[in-house]
Amino acid sequence: MLLPLSAFSQEEAFYIEFKDEVLTNVFITIEDTYDVLFSYKDHDVSDKRISLKKEKRTLREVLEAITELTKLNYKILNNRYVIINESLEKETDLNELDKVIVKSYLTKGIVKNRNGSYKLYPSKLGILPGLTESDVLESIQLLPGVLSPNETASGFFVRGGASDQNRLIWDGINIYHKGHLFGMISPLNPNVTSEIKFINKGSHARYGERLSSVIDMSSNSDISKNIKAELGFNGINGDALIEVPVIKDKMNIQASFRRSYVDVLETFTFNPLADKVFESTKINKSENDNNEFSFLDYNVKLNYKPNKNNSLYASVISIDNQLDYVQNDTETNRLFNDKLVTSNIGYGVGWKTDWNDNITQNTTAFLSDYKLNYNFITIENNEQVSDFEKRNTIYDSGISSEVTINTSKASAIAFGYQYTLKDVSYAFLNRTNLSFVLDTEDRTIQSHSVYGSYDYKNPKLFDVSIGFRSTYFKELEAVRLEPRLVFYRSLFENLKFQATAEIKNQIISEIDETILSDLSLENRVWRLADGNEFPIINSQHVSGGFIYTGKDVSIDIDAYHKRLKNITALSLGFLNPDNSNFNIGKQNVFGVDVFMRKRFNGFNSWLSYSYNRSKSIFENLNDSNEFTSKSNISHAISTALSYQLKRFQFALGWKWQTGKPYTIAQDNSDNLEFNNGINTGELPIYHRMDFSSIYNFKISKRNRLRGKVGLSIRNIYNRKNLISREYRGNNSLDDPIELIEKYSIGITPNLMVRLYW
């Protein structure tokens, strides 16, 4: 695979044919055939389709034919980049274009940039195994170094970091919601997202707050010319989208709404998900249950461009999850009742202005309101024996402004200021018998951050990005400095070298029990640092690797080392209120990510491998000896094969990984004992196979109405994977410790139908 491949000249002619094909798909085919990259605005091409007879054509001949059919113009830059728009006189932003080093990373619609970050474009995303729709978070989990051992949409680990070290941003708004159905379904509507930036190393100085990764998502900011609408259904929910122009070429409004319908009809898709989730609460599917579960989310955005130099937006997002689950276990004469309400409402506004050709300013403000209210009630012989309650609220607001100055064609500087205010409170309560309070807190922290960066790009020498961020945490009376570095150099025509280094700090994280877990479905809550028993978490991260790109082959190898300080763990869960102290520790992570992609005979194939070694050490835990971190997955392999046949797309994928670590317990006559240390055991090997297929169709040639249908099957051979082994008490001093084993999702089919017009 490493042998040099012959690069075809754009002046060479190839046989090429299109039959009523969507223009975006046409561009992808041309990119693969002639080894070029297209840049265009979605609203210029979204409603266009073309047909070309099978003939031998050069690149320019193909582009001339497209121009004649669509009336769009093209311009070729540097013999590689093709700019498409309605008028060549319009300004075109080329900054992002020349940063791309790997296009179609897993599939079309995913690219890797020179700074090491990824960009995902859901509307252009090709088929991925197990997905019928371009789910935001599920797609990211297929990238190297990203794992979700618990099979949740948002609870994934990035390079050995905990899930709470991933920052989710939507239109500038921080999102804290873990996902619908306890993380099994992404909290963000995949059909609304226009662009996703995923950064797992060397992040820009503008990004703070979290240690492992940034997922920066945005909805469409283009001013639509026509009314656009979408309507879709799958095995869990239905959703609708609409875009309406308000002022021609200046203002539009877009809105989306998604709601589950499983409270009315429990489908073959929902049942396996529910089985997996409720298994962890000892609530098993039976004839004696009463489940009232529903979720909804919506987004409204207003885009306004008064002139070519200014653009403004206002965005609102709401995510809501409701559960009232009652089950009567006749064998034990117990009744279990889960009540949960989680919501996240966010508001964001932004203004971008070009002061001149070289100076741009971007100003944003946001407010995020997150609430979790949870009760787990147990009734035995008509008497309530347990009522465990959790409360968690977050009010997160902030404002920022950044100025970018292009000092020359090869260099640019940026500097900015950010202010945030976080008000976080939580409470763990047991209102039965002892009625004790495990822990409760209400804390506020204001942060003032200033940052700057310098970017230098010279194709003959190297690219370098140097950043620096300084943050003052007012209530903690603490200052933290965060340098950032990204270095990139082309060694040969097809071989590049990349290195990154960064320091980050985090003041908000989730309480995490090391040995024992409670009975609830939501067993983690957010908390702010206090500077003492819950200090600011610090991360130092360096990485380096090589990228090889040929016409049909891409190989990406990257090694990294992380050091985390001041991470915390709760010593013994919620069994004893006198022994619930937090322990401060540190974590060391070393890993290697390898990715290979090959195209042949119309097939697209890829293989990724991740090695991870993560060790933790805490004061007063495990006799202060080092132990394997809970996020440690030593070896993980993911591979897939996809094929497109006219309007049909197929994908088959397989995942294999070593098991999560767990704490070994011995059973004696009275209770479980822990004598071998923390996380000394490893769960069995995990593997599963997924399948997806999609068919695109056009209903009528007389109008723009078109659609697609899809089928996905997760865990085709119904492998029963043990994904977690935990211990828990019943939140009472007299109850014994129990062993709880959680298993992966079983075979799960899903159907999707979607209409566009």
N, C-alpha and C positions, 0 to 999 in steps of 0.2 A: 504493500500500500504506500510505502514511502518512496517508490521509484518516481522519478520526474515524469510529469505528464505534459504532453504537447498542448500548448495553448493555441486555440484556433483564432485566427485573425478575424476581426470584424468585417474585413473585406471579403472573407471567404463566404461562399454561398451554401445554404443548407435547405433541405426540403422542410417546409413548414406549412401548417394548415390549421385553420380555425373554423368551427361551425357554430355560429351564434354563441360565441364565448364571451363571458364577462371580461371587460377590459383589464381589470386587475389580474385575472388569471392569465390573460394574454401576455402581460408584462412579465410575469413570473416565468412563463415558458421561454420568452425571449432572453431573459437574464440567464437562464440555464444553458441556452443554446449558444449565445454569442458572448458569454462571460462579461456582462455589463451590469450596471445598477441603475434603477429608475428612481426618480424623485418626482412626486406629484402631490397635489392636494386631493383629498378624498372626494370632496364635493364636485371637483372637475370631471371625475371619471366614474363616479359611483353608479350612474344610471346608463352607462354606455356598454353596448355589446357589438361585436363585429364578426364577420365571416370572411375568410380568405381561402381561395382555392389552393390546393396543394401544388406548390411550385418551388423551384430552387431560387432563393433570394438572399441577397446580402443584407446586412443590418440596415443600411440606409434605405434599401428598397422596401423593407418591411415597415420602417418608420414612415416613409412617404405614403405607403398604402393606408396606414393608420390615420395619418393626417387627412387624407382624402375622404375617408369614411367618417371620421369623427369631428373634423374641423379643429382639432387640437394641434398645437405647434410643438416642435421638439428642438432641442439643442444638445449637442454632444460636447462634453467637456473632458479634456485629458484622455481622449480615446476610451473612456470607460464609463463615465457618468452621463445619463440621458435625462434631461430636464423636460418634463411635460407640463404644459399649462395652456390656458386659453389665449394668452397673449404673451409673446416673448418680451414685451416691454414691462410686464409685471415683475416686481422684485421677487427673487427666489432665494430662500435661505438654504445655503449649501453647507453650513457649519456641521450639521449632524451627518450629512452625506459622506464627507471625506473622513469621518471617524470610524466608519464601519470596516471591520477586518474579516468577519465571518458572517456571510449572509445565509439565511436558511439554516440556523444552528441545529435545531432538532428537526424542524420542518419550516416551510415557508411562513413568514410572519414573525420569525424570531431571529434577531441579529445580535452579534457581539461587537462592541465598540473597542476602540484602542485603549480606552481608560479601564477596560476590564468589566464594565457593566454590560447588562443585557437590555435589549428593548423588545417588547412584545406588542404586536399589533393585532388585537383579537379579530377585527374584521377581515384581516388577511391571513389569519392563522390556518395552517393546513391541519389535516386530521391527526389526532393523537390517540393512542390506544386507551380504551376505557372511557373516553369522553365523546359525547355527541355535540357538546357546545364548548366554546372556547373559555372554559372556566379560568378565572384569573389565577387563583391560588393553586389549583390542581395542576395547571400547566407549569408553574414555577417548580413544582415538586419533581418534575422530570429532568431538571437541570442537574449537572454534576454537583455533588456536595450538599444537596438538599434532600432530606429524608423526613418522612412522617411515619415513625414506627407504630403510632396509634391509629393510623389510617384516617386522620382528621384533615379537614381542608386547611385550617389555620394553625394547627399545633405542630408545625414542622420545625426541624432543627436545621440550621445552616452552619456547616463546618464545625459541628460539635457544640454550638451555642444553644441555649435553651430557647423555647418558643417565645418567651416574653422579651427576648432580645431582638426580635424582628419588629421593625417599625412599619406600620401600614398607614399610608397617606392617601386620601381621596380628595382631589381638587383642593389641596392644601390643608385638609382637615385630618387630624389624627383620629384613627379608628381603633377602638378597644374591644369591640364585639368579637367574640370568639367564633361565631358562626351559628347558623340555624341547626336545629336538632343536635345541640351540644357539639358543634364543630364539624359534623358530618357534611354539611352543605355550606358553601362559601357565603358569607354575609353580603357579598357584593354581586350585583347582577352582572353576569359576564357579557351580556348583550349591550350594555351601556358603555362599558369602558372603551375608550378610543386608543389609549397608549399606556403602556406600563414600563417603568424603569425598575429593573431589579439590580441592586448593587450589593455584592457580597464581599467586596474588598476595595480598598483605595477610594473611599467615598469622598465626594466633594465637601469642602469645608462648610457649606451651607447645611449639611445634614448632621445633626447631633442626636442626643437623647437615647439611642439604642446602640448596642455593641456589635451585633452579628450582621444584620442586613437592613436594607431599606427597600420597601416596595412602594414606589411613588406612582399612583394611578391618577389618570385624568379622564374626564368625559370629553366629548367632542367640543372643540372651541371654534370650529369653522361656522361661518354664516351660511346656512342652507338657502338655496334658491327656490326649492320646491318643497311642498309638504311631503314628509316622509313618515311612514308608519310601519310598525312591525307587530306581529302577534304570534305567540308561541306557547306550546304546551309540552311538558314531559311527564314522566311518571310521578313527579312530586308536586309540581307547581305550574302555574300559568303566568305569563307576563305580557305586557304591552308597552310599546315605545312610540313616541310621536315627536317630530320636529316641525315647527311652524315658523316660517319667516314673518316677522312683524313689520320691519322696515327694510325695503329692498337693499341688499348688500351691506346693511348696517346692523340689524338686530334680528335675533331669532330666539325662540324659547323651545326647550326640549324637556320632555318629562318621561319618566318610566315608572312602572308599577309592577310588582311581582308578589304573588301570594300563593301559599300552599293550599291544596284542596283535600289533604289526607284526613282532615277532621270530618269530611263528608264521605270520602271513599278511600279506604286503605288499599293501596295497589301492590303489585308484585315487586315494585321498586322500593316502596317505603318499608315493607315488612322486614326485609333483611337488615336495613339500616336501624329500625327500631329494635330488632332482636339484639344487635350488637350493643346499642347504647344502654338499654335497660337491663341487659345481663349483668352489668357492673353494679346494679343496685339490688340484685336478687329479685327483681321483678321480671318474671318469665312470662312469655306469651301464654295465655290460657283463656278459657271461656269466661273467667270471672274478673275480667279487667274492664275498665272504663277509661278510655284515653281521649282527652281533649287537647290536641296539639295543633298549633298553627303558627305560621310565621308570615311576615310581610316586610317588604322594603320598598321604598320609593325614592326617586331623585328628581329634582327640578333644577334646571340651570338656565340662566339668561345670559346670552352673549351680546355684547354691544361694541361695535367698531365705528366711532364717529368719523374717523378719518384713517388714512393709511398708517399714521404714526402712533395711534392709540387704540388699545383694546381693553375692555373691561368685562368682568363676569361676576355673577352672584349665583351661588350654588347651595342647595339644601339636600341633605341626605338623611333618611330615617330608616333604622333597622329595628325590628321588633320581633320578639320570640315569646310565645305563650305556651305553657304546659300545665295541665292539671290531670295527673295520672293517678287512678285509683285501682288497686288490685286486691282482691280478697283471696288469700291462700287458705283454702278449706282444710288442708292437711295439718297446718300448724295453728289454725284459727287466728291468723294474723291478717291485718289489713294495712297495706302500704299506700301512702299518699305523697306524691311528689308535686309540689307547686313551684313553678318557676316563671319569673318575668325578667327578661333581659332586653334592654333597649339601648340604642346609641343614636342620638340625634346630633347632626352637625350642620354648621353654617359657615360658609366661606365666601369671601369677596377678594377680587384681585384687579390690579391695574398695571398694564404694561405699556410703556411709552418709549419711543425712539426719539431721543433728543436731537440726534443727528445721525449720520451714516455710521458713526463709530461708537456712540454712547447709548446704552439701553438701560432702563430702570424697571424693576419688577417689584411691586408692593402688594402684599397680601395680608389678610387678617382672618382669623377663624375662631370658632367656639365649638367644642365637642362636649356633649353631655351623655355620660354612660351610667346606667343603673343595672344592678343585679339584685333581685330579691328572691331568695330561695328558702323553702321549707321542706324538710323530709320528716314525715309524721308516721309513727308506727303505733298501731292499736292492736292490743292482744286481749282476747276475751272481753271485747267491748270496753276496754280501758286503755287510755293512751299511755304508752310506756316510754315513748321517745318523741321529742319535738326539737329537731336540730335546725337552727336558723342561721342564715348568712345574709349579710347586707354589704353591698359594695357600691360606692358612688364615686364618679370622677367628673370634675368640672375642669376642663382644660381649654385655655384660651391663649391667644398670642397674636402678635403683629410683627411683620418683618419687611425689610426693604433692602434690595440688592442692586448695585450699579455695576454694569459690565462695560469695559472700555477696550475696544480693539486698537491697540497701540500700533500694530502693523499687520501685514498679511500673515505673519508667522507667530505673533504673540498677542496675548490679551490678559488683562487684569480684571479681577472682580473683588468687590468688598461689600460688606453688608452688616446689618444690625438686626437682632431678633430679641423680642421680649416675650416671655411666656409666664403664665400663672397656672399652677396646678393645685387644685384642692381635692384631696383624696381622703375618703373615710371608709372604714370597714368595721364589721363586728361579727364575732362568732358567739352564738348563744345556745344554751340548752335550757329550755323552759320547763322541763319536766323534772320532778323530784328535787334535785339539788338546785336547779335553776341557776347554775353558775355561768359566769361570763368567762370564756376562754381568753378572749382578747378583743379590744376595741380601740380605735384610734381615729382622730380627725386631724389632718395635717395639711398645711399650705406652704408651697415653695414658689418664690418668684425667681426667674432666671433672666439675666442680661448677658447676651452673647454678641461679640464682635468677631468678624472673620474676614479673611482675604485669601485670594489665590492668584497664582501666576501660571499661565499656560504658554508653552513655547513648542512650536511644531516645525520641524525641519526634516522633510523626507530623506534628505541625503545624510543627515546625522542621527537625530533622535527626537522623540517627543517627550516632554516632561511637564508634569503638573505639580506645583508645590502649593500647599495650602496650610493655613494656620487658623485655629479657632480658640478663643478664650471666653470662658463662661464664669460669671459670678453668681453664686447661689445665695441669695440675700439672707434667708432665714437660717441657713447653715453656716453663714459667714465663711464660705469656702470659694476658692478660685481654682479652676481646672484649665490646663493648657492642652491643646490637641493638635499636634502637627500631622500633616497628611502628605503623602508622596506617591506619585504614579510615574513610572519610567517605561518607555516603549522604544524599541529599536528594531529596524528591519535588518536582519543579518544577511539574508539573501532574498531573491525575488519572492520566494514562497515560504520563507522561514522568518519568524519574528520572535523577539524576546520581550518579556514583560515582567516588571517587578513593582510591588506596592508595599507601602508601610503606613501605618496609622495608629493613633492612640484615640480612644473614645471613653466617655464616661456616661453612666446611666443612674438616674435618681429615682425612677419608677420601675418596679418589678413586681412579680407575683410571689406570694408566700408559698413555699414548697416544703412538704414534709419528706424527710429522707427515708424513714423506715415504715411508718404507719400512715394510712390514709383514712379519711372519714367515710361515712356512708353516702355522702351526697354525690349528685351527678357533676356539679361544678365544684371541684375540690381545690381550686386556686383562686385567690383574689389579689387585686392590685394594692400596692402599698408604696408610700413615699419613703425615701431615705430620711433618717433623723440625725445622721452624723455620729451616732454612738453604736448601739447594738445592731443598727441597720444602716451601714455606711454607704457612701457613693461607690458604685461598682466601677472598676477600671479594667480596660482591655488594651492589650498591646498585640498588634496583628501584623505579621510580615508574610509576603508570599512572592514566589517567582516561578516562571515557567516559560514554555515555548509553544508557539502556534504555527502549524504547517497548513497551508491552504493551496490546494490544486484545483483543477477544473471540476473534478468530481469527488474530491477527497478533502476532508478537514480533520486535523488531529490537534487536540488541545491538551497539554499536560501542565498541571500547576501544583506546586507543593506549598504548604503553609504551616505557620506555627503561631499559636495564640497563647497568651498568658492573661488570665483573668484573676483579679484580686477583689476581696471584700464581697464575694458571693455569700449568701446566707441560706441556712436550712433549719427547719424546725425539728428539734431533737426527737420527740416521741409523739408526734401527732396530737390528738385531742383526748387522750385517755386520762391524763392527769394534769389538772390546772396548775399544780405546783412544779411541774417539770415540762414546761412549754417554752423554754428559753430558745432564742435564736443563736445559732452557732455561726461564726464568721470563718470563711475559708478561702481557698484559692483553687484554681483549675488550670491545668496545662493541657493543651491540645496540639497534636501534630497530625497532619493528614496530607494525602495526595489525591487529586482529582484527575481522571483521565477520560477524555471524550474522543470518539472517532465516528466520523460520518462518511458514508460511501453511497454514491448513486450509480446504478447500472441498469440498463435495459428498461428504463421507466420506473424502476424501484428506488425507493429511498430507505436506507438502513442506517441505524446508529447503535453504538454501544458505549456505555459509560460505566466507569468503575471508580469507586471511592474507598479509600483507606482512611480510617480514623482511629486515633489512640488518644483517649481523653481520661485524665486522672484528676481526682479531687482530694483535698486534704482539709479537714476542719478541726478546729479546737474542740476537744471533749467529745468528738465522735470517732468511733472505730479506734479507740485508744490513741487518737491523734496520728494514726497511720494513714498512708495514702490508700485510696481505693478507686475502683473504676467508676467513672461518672455515669449517671443515669442516661445521659444523651449519647453514650458511646455505642456506635454500631461499627464494629471493626472492619467488616467488608460488605460492600453493597454493589450489586451489578444490575444494570437496567439495559434492555435491548429492545429494539422494535424494527418492524418492517412495514412499509406502507406502499401503496400503489394507487395510481389514479387512472381510470379507464373512462375517458370522456367525462360524463357527469357523475360517475361513481367514484368514491374514494373508500379505500379499505386500509385498516391498520391493525396489526397484531403485535402485542408487546408482552414482555416477561420481566418480572422483578425477582431478584434473589438477594437475600441479605442474612447476615448472622443475627442471632437474637439479641434482645436487650439484656443488660445485666439485671440481676435481682438478688435479694438478700435471702440466704438459705436459713430455714427455721427447722428446729427439731420439735417433735410433738411429744410432750410428756403427759402424765395423767391429769394434770391440772390446766396447763396452758401451753402455748408455743414459746420456745426459747430461742434466742439468737446468740449463738456462741462462735460462729465462724467469721464474723465481721460483716461489713456492709458490701453488698453487690459482689459477692464472691462467686455467684452462679451466673449462668448464661442460658437464656431461653433457647428452644430448638430453632433450627434454620427456618426462615420465613421465605416463602415463594408463592407466586400466583401469576396467572396469565390473563390478559385483558384483550378485548376485541372491540373494534368500532367500525361502522360503515355509514356513509352519508351519500344521499342522492340529491343533487340539485336539479331543479326543473323550472321551466317557465310556463305559466298557465295560458297566456295568450300573447300573440305577437302584436296585438293592437294596443296593449297598455303595458305598464311597468310591473304588473303583478307577477311575482315569482315566488318560489319557495324551496324548501328542502325538508327531507325526512331523514331520520337517523336512528340507528340501533346500536347500543353498546351493551357489552356483557363484561362485568368485572368478575374475576375469579372463576374463569370458565370451568375448570375441573374441580371447583368447590373444595379447595384445600382448606382445612381447618387449622389455621395458624394460631398458636398461643402467642399473644403479643404483650401480655402484661401479667405479672404475678405480684400481688400486693397483699398487705395485711391491714386489717382495720378493726376498730372496736366500735361499740354501739353508743359512743359518747357518754358512757356511764362508768363509774369506778368498779362496778361489780361484774360487768359483762366480760366474757373471755375475748381474746384476740382471735380473729378469723382469717383464714387464707382465702383470698379472692383471686380467681384466674379469669382473665378476659381474653376473648378470642376475636379473630379478625372477622370481617364481613364475609358472608357466604356468597354463593353465586347470585349475582344481582343484575338482572336485565333492566334496560331503560330504553324507552321509545321517545322520540322527539319529532315534532312537526312544527314548522315555522313558515310564516308568510311575510313577504316584503312588498311594499308598494310606495 
